[in-house]
C-alpha cells in the first residue's frame, strides 16, 4: 500500500543560466546549519569542477541535502545552459517538485521556458522564486505577469497555475512572500517548500525499485549510480537485478556493496534506505542512466524518457602535425578512444562513434559549449589531439528532403547595435520574428536561425556589440535546409616553412593581416599564423631572418615594432576554424592548421573540389 514519507522533500532548482540557482543553494545550505559557524565557505560551493568555477556556470547537476526543523530536503542544483539540457531532463525524475528561479530584471528567458516545460510535462508542482529583487532595475511585478503568461503558453493545469511566488535575494540570503515585507532570512522559502511540495510516495512493503537518474564517477570506486527509492527498501549486500525500460534484454544480477545518502556536501554511508530517499550506490561497474535496480523476484523497470538527441558533431583525431607528441601525455588513438568512451559514463547527451579511420572519432553533442567543455577537460588531463570544425547533424524526411536543426535566438542589445546584429544574423539565414524595446535603452530581437548559422558567431557578436549584447539560444525544431552559409569572409595567413618565428619575418607578415603568434614560437608549414585582411589564403614566411650585408644604410636597423598578436581562447579558435582546417589541442598550446599541410597538394585538392 502506498504511503507518504512526511520527513522528506525532494526538489530540483531549475532556471535560465545566471539567474542565481547555485547562489540560492549556497544560502539554503548556510541557513540550515550545514556549515560550522566559523567555517570558511567559498562562493558557489556546489560548482565543484574547475571549469564551472572559472566560467561561473553549472555543467553537471549536483545533489545536496539540508535539514529544516524535522524534515530532510534533498536539493538538486541543475545546469541552466541549453547545451546541458540532458542533465535537467533526467534529474526531474527524482523529485516531487521544482523551484523555478527567475531574475527580477531579466524575467522569463528561453531556458526558463525549456526547463519549465520539462517540469510541467512531468506534472511537477512549481514554486516560483523571483530572485535578485535588490537589483536597482528589478521589476518583480512585471516578471510575475511574464511567468504566468509562460505557464499559460505551456498549457499548465489549474493547480500548476496556482503556484506560490517567493521573492528573494540569494546573494543577501533573504526571502519573503510579499514585496511589502522586509525580508529577514530564507525561512519563508523553507516553509513554502515544506507546505507546497508533496512528500514522496511509495510502498515500503513492496519489492525494491530504484531508478538511476544520474551517474557520478570516481577514480577509486568507479561508477556511482544516484537515484530515488520508489518502492521497497534497499540494503547493503542485497542481491538485486538491473533492468532498463529502453533495453528489454538487460537483466543483470548484481550486489549492493555500498550505499550512501547526501548530507550537506558530503555522502554519508548508510546500511539501508526506504521510499523517497535519494541514494548513491557504488560497486556496480555496468550501471547506466535509466537502469532500474529491482528485487530479483519482481524485475519491473520504471519508465524513463529518452534524452534529447545531439544537434552538432566534431571529429576528434589523433594529432599528426610535425609538433605532435611534444606536449601531451596521452597522444595515441587508444588513449583518445578510451577517454571519449569513458565520458559516456557520465554524459548522457554525448554520442561517440568510430569512423573508417582508427585515428578519428565522431563526437556529437548538444552545442558548441557542450563539446568545448569536453575538449577543455581533456587538455587539462594531459591529452593531445586535433578537432575539426563543428557541423550540424542533418535529418531527412520521408520525401528525402534535408532537414536541419533550427534555434530560437533571443538577443538583447543596446539600441545602436540592433541594425548590425539584424544584418549579420540575416546573412546567416536568420528570420527576425519579433523586436521590442526593453528597459535600459536595449532592444530585444527574436530570431529563428539554423544552428549552423550560429556556429562561430558569438565572438563576432561580442565585437559588434562592444561586449554589451546578450544572446541566448534554444533548440526549436528540425526544418527544411535553408541554403549555404559563408562562415568566414577573411582568408588565413599560413606559415610557409617549419621553424621558430623571428621578429623580422613577423614584421613583414603583419602588414597582411592580424597575427596569432609572437616571436620565438614554433611553427610548421601549413599552420595558420594569422588572419588575412582579404578573402584569400596567403603563405607568409614568419621564420625569415634579415640578411646581413657589408654596407648598411643609416637608420635601416631601427627596432622593428610588432603589433601584439591576437591570442585565441579555445572557444574563439573553435569559432575561427573553417571546414578545411583543424584545431590542434595540447595541454600547453592551441594551434590552427590546414587539414592538408603541403601547399602544392592543398592547391590541387582545392582545384579538384571546384571542378566537381
Secondary structure, DSSP 8 states (H G I E B T S, - for coil): --EE-TTEEEEEEEESTTSSHHHHHHHHHHHTT-S-TT----SSTT--SHHHHHHT---S-EEEEEEETTEEEEEEE---SGGGHHHHHHHGGG-SEEEEEEETTT-S-HHHHHHHHHHHHTT-EEEEEEE-TTSTT--HHHHHHHHHHHHHHTT--HHHHS--EEEEETTTTEEESSTTS---SSHHHHHHHHHHS---EE-TTS--EEEEEEEEEETTTEEEEEEEEEES-EETT-EEEEEETTEEEEEEEEE--EEEEEEBTEEEEESEE-TT-EEEEES-TT--TTEEEEEGGG-------------EEEEEE---STTTTSS-SB-SHHHHHHHHHHHTTT-TT-EEEE-SSTTEEEEEESSHHHHHHHHHHHHHTTB-EEEE--EE--EE-TT--EEEEEEEEEEEEEGGGHHHHHHHHHHTT-EEEEEEEETTTEEEEEEEEEHHHHTTTHHHHHHHTTT--EEEEEEEEEEE--------SS-EEEE-SSEE--HHHHHHHTTTEEES--TT-EE-TTEEEEEESSSS-EEE-TT------S---TTTT------------HHHHHHH--TTEEEEE-SS-EEEEESS-SHHHHHHHHHHHHH-
